């Protein structure tokens, strides 16, 4: 089930970016990229996530983007879901 959850969380990160919630989107991206749930991102999903990264970095600047990614990287599965729910 977590594979589907992580796919949904990637979609939430994109939604957050679209509505101008760049920091929250970048935190969620950090969680998505660092999960140890065994969910590998490839193909069109990898391209979409890389494009999201580029847009978030441009919106936040290098330092704030890196800090948000680090904040997300320490979230476990439940923490990432909680962050998504709070951000919505």
C-alpha positions as CSV (number, residue, x, y, z in Angstrom):
1,X,0.0,0.0,0.0
2,X,2.9,2.4,0.6
3,X,3.8,2.5,-3.0
4,X,0.4,4.0,-3.8
5,X,0.8,6.4,-0.8
6,X,4.1,7.7,-2.1
7,X,2.7,8.2,-5.6
8,X,-0.1,10.2,-4.0
9,X,2.4,12.2,-1.9
10,X,4.3,13.1,-5.1
11,X,1.0,14.4,-6.5
12,X,0.3,16.4,-3.4
13,X,3.8,18.0,-3.7
14,X,2.9,19.1,-7.2
15,X,-0.4,20.5,-6.1
16,X,1.2,22.4,-3.3
17,X,3.7,23.9,-5.8
18,X,0.8,24.9,-8.1
19,X,-0.9,26.8,-5.4
20,X,2.3,28.6,-4.3
21,X,3.1,26.5,-1.2
22,X,6.7,26.1,-2.3
23,X,8.3,25.4,1.0
24,X,5.7,22.7,1.9
25,X,6.1,21.2,-1.5
26,X,9.8,21.0,-1.1
27,X,9.6,19.4,2.4
28,X,7.3,16.8,0.9
29,X,9.7,16.3,-2.0
30,X,12.5,15.7,0.5
31,X,10.4,13.0,2.1
32,X,9.5,11.4,-1.2
33,X,13.1,11.3,-2.3
34,X,14.5,9.9,0.9
35,X,11.9,7.2,1.9
36,X,13.2,3.9,2.8
37,X,9.9,2.2,1.9
38,X,11.5,0.7,-1.2
39,X,9.6,2.9,-3.6
40,X,11.7,3.5,-6.6
41,X,10.8,6.5,-8.9
42,X,11.5,6.0,-12.6
43,X,10.3,6.9,-16.1
44,X,7.8,9.7,-16.5
45,X,7.4,10.0,-12.7
46,X,11.2,10.7,-12.3
47,X,11.0,13.3,-15.0
48,X,8.0,15.0,-13.4
49,X,9.7,15.0,-10.0
50,X,12.9,16.4,-11.4
51,X,10.9,19.2,-13.1
52,X,9.1,19.9,-9.8
53,X,12.6,20.2,-8.2
54,X,13.7,22.7,-10.7
55,X,10.6,24.9,-10.2
56,X,10.9,24.7,-6.4
57,X,14.6,25.6,-6.4
58,X,13.9,28.5,-8.7
59,X,11.0,29.7,-6.4
60,X,12.8,29.2,-3.1
61,X,16.4,29.8,-4.0
62,X,19.2,27.2,-3.4
63,X,19.6,27.6,0.4
64,X,15.9,27.6,1.3
65,X,15.2,24.7,-1.1
66,X,18.1,22.6,0.4
67,X,16.8,23.3,3.9
68,X,13.3,22.3,3.0
69,X,14.6,19.1,1.4
70,X,16.6,18.3,4.5
71,X,13.5,18.9,6.7
72,X,11.5,16.4,4.6
73,X,14.3,13.8,4.5
74,X,14.0,13.1,8.2
75,X,10.3,12.5,8.0
76,X,9.1,8.9,8.3
77,X,6.1,7.5,6.3
78,X,3.6,8.8,8.9
79,X,5.4,12.1,9.2
80,X,5.2,12.7,5.5
81,X,1.5,12.0,5.4
82,X,1.0,14.3,8.4
83,X,2.9,17.0,6.7
84,X,0.8,16.6,3.5
85,X,-2.4,16.7,5.5
86,X,-1.4,19.8,7.4
87,X,-0.2,21.5,4.2
88,X,-3.5,21.0,2.4
